[in-house]
Amino acid sequence: MREQLYYHLANTAGLTALSRIYPQRIPTGSALPYVGFTFDSRETSYDQDGYDNYNSAVVTIQSNAATLGEAVAVAKQVFLSLNIQNTLIGEAGNQETLCSTTLETESDDFDLFDGSEDGVREVIQTYTITYLEA
């Protein structure tokens, strides 16, 4: 799901027009705005017959920008891009079905890199994504 989520976010017009997408590690000195995401946990579902191919993942997505307004605009595009159900995501030949997403939490923060007044505003969203593994 990691590659499929990256492909989906990186190919969402409203989002890529506003920012760059980084899975896991955001390079030092990256130009603003940008989005980074990490997978916090993953659970596999089982039914009475065993593994049923449904999984859920908790994903943290950080939308970073120079101002809170810009960070909120990027976070809104992330939310809109994930507000889908029962949709194939990912590059052709490497797709999985995103069944549902739930925005669990959202908060904003201000990071000072060097103690100066310059910093980065970020909106942090935590999603639970349920998907059908290919």
C-alpha positions in Angstrom: 0.0 0.0 0.0 3.0 2.3 0.5 3.8 2.5 -3.2 0.1 2.8 -4.1 -0.5 5.6 -1.7 2.6 7.5 -3.0 1.5 7.0 -6.6 -2.0 8.2 -5.8 -0.9 11.3 -3.9 1.8 12.2 -6.5 -0.8 11.9 -9.3 -3.6 14.0 -7.7 -3.7 17.2 -9.7 -5.0 19.4 -6.9 -2.3 18.2 -4.6 0.7 18.2 -6.9 -0.1 21.7 -8.1 0.5 22.8 -4.5 3.3 20.6 -3.2 5.8 17.8 -3.6 5.2 14.4 -2.1 7.8 12.5 0.0 7.2 9.0 1.3 8.8 8.5 4.8 11.8 10.7 4.7 11.7 14.4 3.8 15.1 15.6 2.4 16.8 18.3 4.4 16.3 21.7 2.8 13.2 20.7 0.8 11.4 23.7 -0.8 8.0 24.4 0.7 5.3 23.4 0.4 5.6 19.6 0.7 3.8 16.5 2.0 5.4 13.7 3.9 3.8 10.4 5.1 4.6 7.5 7.2 2.9 4.2 7.9 2.5 3.9 11.7 0.9 0.4 11.8 -0.8 -2.3 9.8 -3.3 -4.9 10.7 -4.4 -7.9 8.7 -8.0 -9.1 8.9 -8.9 -12.7 9.5 -12.3 -14.4 9.3 -13.3 -17.9 10.3 -11.6 -19.4 7.2 -8.4 -17.5 7.8 -6.8 -14.5 6.0 -9.4 -12.6 4.1 -7.1 -10.1 2.2 -8.5 -7.0 3.9 -5.9 -4.9 5.8 -6.0 -1.6 7.6 -3.1 0.8 8.0 -2.7 3.9 10.1 -0.9 6.6 8.2 0.3 10.0 9.3 0.5 12.6 6.7 2.2 16.0 7.3 1.4 18.9 5.0 4.1 21.5 5.4 4.2 25.1 4.2 5.5 28.6 5.1 2.1 29.8 6.4 -0.7 28.0 8.2 -3.1 29.0 5.4 -0.9 27.3 2.8 -0.5 24.2 5.0 -4.3 23.9 5.6 -4.8 24.3 1.8 -2.4 21.4 1.1 -4.0 19.3 3.9 -7.4 19.9 2.4 -6.2 18.5 -0.9 -4.8 15.4 0.8 -8.2 14.9 2.5 -10.1 15.4 -0.8 -7.7 12.9 -2.6 -8.4 10.3 0.1 -12.1 10.8 0.3 -12.8 7.8 -2.0 -14.1 4.3 -1.5 -13.7 1.1 -3.4 -11.2 2.5 -5.8 -8.1 1.0 -7.3 -5.1 3.1 -6.5 -1.5 2.7 -7.7 0.3 2.4 -10.9 -1.1 0.0 -13.5 0.1 -3.6 -12.7 0.7 -2.6 -9.0 -2.7 -1.6 -7.8 -4.7 -2.3 -4.6 -8.3 -1.5 -3.8 -8.7 1.4 -1.3 -12.0 0.4 0.4 -12.3 3.4 2.8 -10.4 6.1 4.6 -11.2 7.7 8.0 -9.6 10.9 9.1 -8.9 10.1 12.8 -7.1 13.2 14.0 -5.9 16.6 12.6 -3.7 19.1 14.3 -1.4 22.0 13.3 2.1 22.8 14.6 5.0 25.2 14.1 8.5 23.9 13.7 11.5 26.1 14.3 14.6 24.6 12.7 17.3 26.7 14.2 15.7 28.7 17.0 15.1 31.7 14.7 11.7 33.2 13.8 11.8 31.3 10.5 10.0 27.9 10.6 7.5 25.7 8.9 3.8 25.4 9.6 2.5 21.9 9.4 -0.9 20.2 9.5 -0.7 16.6 10.7 -3.4 14.2 9.8 -3.8 10.6 10.9 -5.8 8.3 8.7 -7.0 4.8 9.0 -7.0 3.2 5.5 -8.8 0.0 4.8 -7.7 -1.8 1.7 -8.0 -5.1 -0.2 -4.5 -6.5 -0.8 -3.9 -7.6 -4.3 
